[in-house]
Each structure stands twice: as C-alpha cells, then as structure tokens.
Amino acid sequence: MKRGAVILPGATLGVLGGGQLGRMFVHAAQQMGYFTVVLDPDANSPAGRVSHQHLVADYSDPQALAQLGGLCAAVTTEFENVPAASLAALAEQSRVVSPAAASVSVAQDRAREKAHFVACGVPCAPYAVLDNETSLAQIQQDLLPGILKTARMGYDGKGQVRVKTREALAAAWAQLGQVPCVLEKMLPLALECSVIVARGRDGDMVNFPVQRNLHRDGILAVTEVFEDPEPHLSHQTAQQAVASARAIAQGLDYVGVLCVEFFVLQDGRLVVNEIAPRPHNSGHYTLDGCDVSQFELQVRTLCGLPLTSPRLHSASIMLNLLGDLWPQDGLATNPPWEKVLALPGTHLHLYGKQEAKPGRKMGHLNITAETAARARRVALEAAACLGMAAF
C-alpha cells in the first residue's frame, strides 16, 4: 500500500496495546466503519474485549507482529512504552504506522525528549543527564533541589524521587538502580496544562484548546476546558502553549495525536514537561465536549483522512475515576452512579476492567455545560457524591 494513500472505512486498523486508550480508539474506528485488531498479551484487555479480533501475544512476538501486519492496512499504538522496534517491524511490512518508531523512541527517553525540546526552542526546566559516577559528580549545585527521574519507563509519577542535597541525589540514584536518569530542577509551579495536537501525513495540523490539569499523587485527577482560558491562563500563555506544542510535533515530523504537557510557573513563564505520543487522559473530555474527539482524530491521522479543526461546543470538566472509589469487594458493589447520572450534563465512561485497585484508572466522568461556572458546580456535586476530593 502506498504510504500516501487514503485508507477508507471497510479496511482493518490495528492497535498495539489493549488498555482504555486502545478501547476508545477501537470504538471510534468502528463507529467510522473500520474493522479492528488489538495486539495485547492480556486476554481480558479492555480494548481486546470490544475489538473484532484480539491477538493475545507479547508486543515483540515476531509471529504476532507478522500476523497483525497481514491483517491490517495501518497500525497505531495506545501507549508510549510499546517497543519502538515493533513499530519499525510493522513499517517494514509496508504497513502504514503512526506514530512512527522514531517519534515514539524520543518520547520513551527523557534525555532525548529534553534535547528535542531544546532543539525546537521550547523552554523546559534546567536539567542534567545522569548515567554514570562521573556525571553524578558533575551535577551543578543550582539544579538542587530537583526531581530525579528515570530516563525510561516512567509514568504517573513512577520512577521519580525528589532530592534536596547531593547526598540525597546519590542515594536516590542508587534506589533507582543506577539506571540512566534525568535530574530536573524543581521550579515554583502555579498550575499544569496540556495541549493535544493532531498532525497528518501531509503536515496539516489541528489542535484542541489548552487544558488545565490537576494531578494528585502523580496521577491526573481533573481536567478543565473552557472557551475562555482566563483567569487561570492568560491568552498569551495559552497561545504560547499551542505554538510550542505545534513546534514540537513539527520538529518530530510527527504523524498522529500528540499530547504536550506544560508547567506554568508562578512568575507566568511556561515550560514544557513531557510529551505523550498518543491520545491522553487530559483529552477524554473531547468525547462529549467537542464535535470531534481525540480518538476520531487518531483514526483520521492514521488513515490519511482530512483533519478538521475541533470545535469546543460545551464547557467541559473531566474527573478521573480510580479504583479507590470501589468498595473493597472487587466489583460487587458500585459507586453511586444513579446519583451521579441524575446530575445534568454528566457522561460516564467505564473501561471494562475486571478488577479495581487503588490508583488504577477504571473510567472517567465528563461534565458538560453551557457555562464554565455551571460545569464546575455540577462537577463538584459529582465529586461529592463519589466521595472525591474537591478541586
């Protein structure tokens, strides 16, 4: 198949990864008339349970990759830690693959990711790469206090240690197994935000509005999106975030949906934190608050279909639903959904996971309303019903 060819409904699309992001991609693809195949080692994966086909195998299994490539016209991924070599192997079969292995490999390595930000002229926190005893000794004092992060395989706050002194830094590096790490200087944060962009094979690019995010214990808890970002974000900061996200995608020659996370500092400066080469939790509100979702744009970029600029038609808030909300009896007892769904503008999305665990993402609740004040009021009521912390 020619890489520039448009892949029309009726074709089969593949996804590496069977989690909730893959599940929502499958739903979007099926709604548009595509068949789907999921490759995931878990026989009960959320995406695999709703896909037309589910290949139960490791992501690096050569036979499974060959089978996936034989079934599909195009393949994407739902998480950044899929082996980049697997994406490259699929591309070698003349399958359309997006995002490409080269882009995903940058997102998999914090040191390469930071270097890419610098190359794109997008400000990030001062940092240093730590990968041996010599680099440890050469760490500048002005990077402390800082956050030591493993260069690879970190997510949701995992693989991170806060350090204040050189002694604490050395101990933290030992605690992390002396694997390659990045030390980032701790900066005074005012808030966190993100921008989701979609870029096609032809370089055409669209984006969703800037999203304000609240994290708890390293996991996204709340996302708020309003037509007017004030008073939380100035229009200038919002425009800078969008321009920076587009520059990062352009610099990667990226094809697909990309989330770029930012910190807004107390002095108003904007610095980039990290990228996710896939749809993102902070974009889940697009399922109900926009005329096109991030998952539909994932299908469109994968298939070479036209990209239309998303329209936010409702003020939106997303509440992440973690396994902590379920009583300690498995899934025998549900949270009070009937009370939550009695509130106007509530949209419940559960991921079909078979076991609830503390910190595990089980679903999300979108709240849409005609005004920001109304959306926040209903979201706070929903949070109270569920016993969640206010925001």
N, C-alpha and C positions, 0 to 999 in steps of 0.2 A: 504493500500500500504506500502510495506517495505521502510523505510526511505533511505536505501542504493540503492534502485532500480533506474535504469536509466529511465527517462521519455522521451519517444521518440516523434518525430513530429507526429501530429494527436491528441495528448492529448490537454486538455484545461488548460491554465495557467491564474491565477488571479492576479490582482494588486490592492492594496489599494491606492487610490489617482488617480485623473483624470487630473493632470496637464501635463505640457510639458514633464517631465521626464517619466511619465506613457505613454504618447503618443509615445515617441520614443522607449520605451520598447515594446509596442504593435506592432509597425512597425517591430522591429527586430524579435519578436516572430512569427508574421505572415509570414515574409519572410522565416523563417526556417520551416514553415509548421504547426505551432501550432494555435489552436483557443484561443481566449482571452475573459476574462470577467473583467470589471472595476467596482469597487465599489467606488462611489463618490456622495456626496449629490447634486452636481450641474448637472442639466440635460443637460447643454451645455458644460460640461467639455471637454477640448481638447482631452484627451485620450478616454473618453466615446464616442465621435463623430466618432472615427475610429475603435473602438473595435467591435468584433462580438456581444457582449452583454454588456449592461450597467445597473447595479443595482443602482438606484437612492435612496440612503439611507445614514444615518449617519454611520460613521465608527464604532460606538459602538452598532449599532442596532443588537440585538441577532438574529432576524429572517433573516436579510440580511446576516449576517455572516454565519448562518447555510446554507442559500441558496448558498452563494459563495463557502463554503466548499463542498457542494454537487455537484457543477458543475465542480470543478477544481481538478486537480491532485496535483497542487502546487500553492503557493501564495507568492508574494513578495510585497514590498512597494516602493513607489516612493518619500516619504518624511519622515523625521525623527520624526515628531510630530504626526504621526498616533498613536493612543492609543496602548501601548505595550500589554495591556490586550486583545485587539482584535487579535493580532498575536498569543498570547498564546491560546486563544479560538479556533482559527483555527487549531493550532497544536494539541489540544486535540481531534479534529475530525479525527486525523490520517492523516491530510494533511501535505505534505512537506511545510515548511515555512522557507524562508530565505530572509533576515537575521532573526535570532531568536529574540524573545521578549527580552531575557536577554541582547543581544548585543545592540538592539535599545534603551532599557531603560538607558543604560550607556551614549549613545550619547545624550539623552534627558535631562541630568542633568549635568551641567558644573562641579559641585563639584565631582561627581562620575567619570566624564571624566578625570579631572585633577588627581584624585587619581589613576586612571588606568595608566595614563602616567608615574607617579612616580613609580608605581609597575613594569612597563615594563622597567624602567631605561632609559626612553626617556626624555631629558631635556625639561621643559616648563618654562614659566615666573614665577617668585615668586608670590605667591597668598595666599589669606586667604578667608575662607568661612564666610559670614556674614548672620546670620539668627535670631539674637536677639540683645537686647541692650547690653548684656554682651560681645558678640563677636564684636560689634561695638566699645566698649571701649577698647578692647584688640588688635585692629589693630595696627601693628607696623608702626612707622613713616617712615621706609625705603621702605614701599610699595607705598608711595606717591611721586610724582604724579602717579595716576593709572587710570584704567578704571573699573568702576563698571558695572557688567553685571548680569542680572537676571539669576538664575541657570537654569530656564526652559523657553521654548518658545521664545528664541531669534534667529533671523536670519537676514541677510542682514543689519547688523548694528542696528537693532531694539533692544530695551531693554538694551541700553548701555549709560552710561554717563561718561564723563571724569571729573576727580576730582583732585584738587591740594592740598587741605587742609582738615583737619579733619572736619571743619565746612561745607565745600562743600560736603564731603562724607556723612555726616549726612543728609544734605538737599537732595542729590541725592537719598539716600535710601528711604527717605520719598516720594520723587517724584515717585519712582518705586513701591510704595505701601507697603514698608517694607516686601516685599516677600524675600525668600532666594536668596542670591546673591553671586557672587564671585568677589573679588577685585583683579585685576591683576596689577602688577607693569608695568608702561609704560617703554618700552625699545627702544633704538635708532635703528630704522629699516633701513636696506639697501634695502630690497626687500621682496616680498612674493612669495612662491612657493607651489606646491602641488604634491602629488603622489597618483595615483589611482592603487589599487591592487585588484585582484580578487582571492578569496580563495574557493576551492571546499570542498565538504563534506569529502574527503579523506585527506585533509590538503595540497593538492597541491596548489601552489600559483604562480601567474604571475603578472607582473606589467607593466604599461606604463612608458615612460620616465618622468623625472621630468619636471613639467610645471611651467613656470614663469607667475605670475599673477599680474595684476594691478587693484586695486579697486578704485572706485570713490563713495563718499558718502556711503560707506559700501557695495556697490554692485559691483560684479565682472564686469569689463569693457572689459578687454583684456587678453587673454592667448596666450603665445608664446611658441612653442615647436620646438626645432631644434635637430638634431642628436648630435651635439657637444654643451654642455651647456655653454662652455666658450664664451665670457668673463663674462657673467652675473653670472654664478655659477661655482665654481671650481669643478673639477671632484671628489675631496674628499668630498665636501659638498653634491654633487648630490648622491654619494654612501651612505653617512650617512643618507640622507633623505629616500632613498629606504629601507635601512636596518631598520630604525626606523618605517616606515610605516608597514613593514612586521612584526616587533616585536609587534606592537600594534594590528594588525589583529590576530596574533598567540595567544596573551595573551587573547583575547576575544573568542578564538575558533570560529572565525567569519566564516560565510559562505555567500558569495555574493560579491558584488562590494563595496569597501570602499574607500572613499577619505580622505586623511590626509593632512591638511593644515599646513604649516610651515612659520615661520618668519626667515629670515636671518638677523642677526644683523650687525651693522657697523663694529664690530670687527671680523666678519666672523663666529661667533658662530651660530648654528642652534637650534631653539626652536620650539616645536610643538604648534600650536594654538588650533585646534579643529578637530573633525572627522565628516564625514557625512556618515551614513550607507546606501549608495545608490550611483548610478551614480551622477556625479557632473557637474556643468556648465563648470568647467575648463577642463573637458574631452570631451566636444562636438566636438572638432576638430577631435577626433578619427573616426567620421563618414566618413570623407573624407581623413584624413591624414595617416590612419593605415589600415592594412589588416584585422583587426578585431576591431569592435567598443566596447566601454564600455557597450553598451546595448546588444550586442550579448554575451558578457561575463556574463552579468546579467542573460540572458537566460540559458547559459551553466552551471553556478554555481547552479541555481535553479533546473535544470533538471538532474544534475549529469553527464553531458557530459564532455569529455576531455577538458582541458584548454591548449590552445596553446599560446606560448609567443607572444604578439603582436609585429608587425614589423612596425616601423615608415618609410613609404616609401616616404614621402614628408615633407619638412619644412612646418610648419603649424602655422597659427595665427587665433584665434577666436575673433570676435568682437561681444559683446553682444548688441542686438537691443532692446532698451527700448521704452516704449510708448511715450517718449518725441520726438521721430523722426516723429511722425504723426502730421499733422496739427490739429488744434482744431475743427475738423468737424466730429468726430467719425472716421470711417474708409473710409469715402467717397473719401479722397484724399490719395494716396500712396506716400511714399518716391520715389525718382527717381531710381527705380530698374533697368530700362533699361540701365542707365549709369553705375551702379554698375556691372551688369552682363556682360557688354561689356569688363570688365577687365579680363585678363586671370587668371584662377585658382580660380575664385570666386564661392562659393556654398551657395545658400540662403536656410535657413531653417526657415519657419514661423510656429507658433504653433496653428494657427486656433482660436485664441482668438477673441471674438466678440466685445471687447471694448479696446481701447488704453487709458492708463492712465500714467501720469508721473511716472517713476520708475518701471513700470510693464514690466516684461520680455515678449516680444512679439515674439522674434525669435533670431537667431544668424546667422552671416555670417562667413563661413570658407574660408580662403585663403590658397591655397597650391601652392608650387613652388619647383623648383629643388634646390634652394639655400635659405639660411636664408635672405640674402640681397634682393633677388628678392621678397620673401614673404612679407617682411617688406615694400618694396617700393609699392607694389600693395595694401597692407592693408592701408597704409597712403593715397593713392589715393582714395580708397573706403571710408575711413573716411571723407575725404574732400568732396566727392560727397554727403555724407549724413549729412554734417554739424556737424560731431562729432569732439570732441577734439583730437588733435594729441597725440601720445604716444611715 
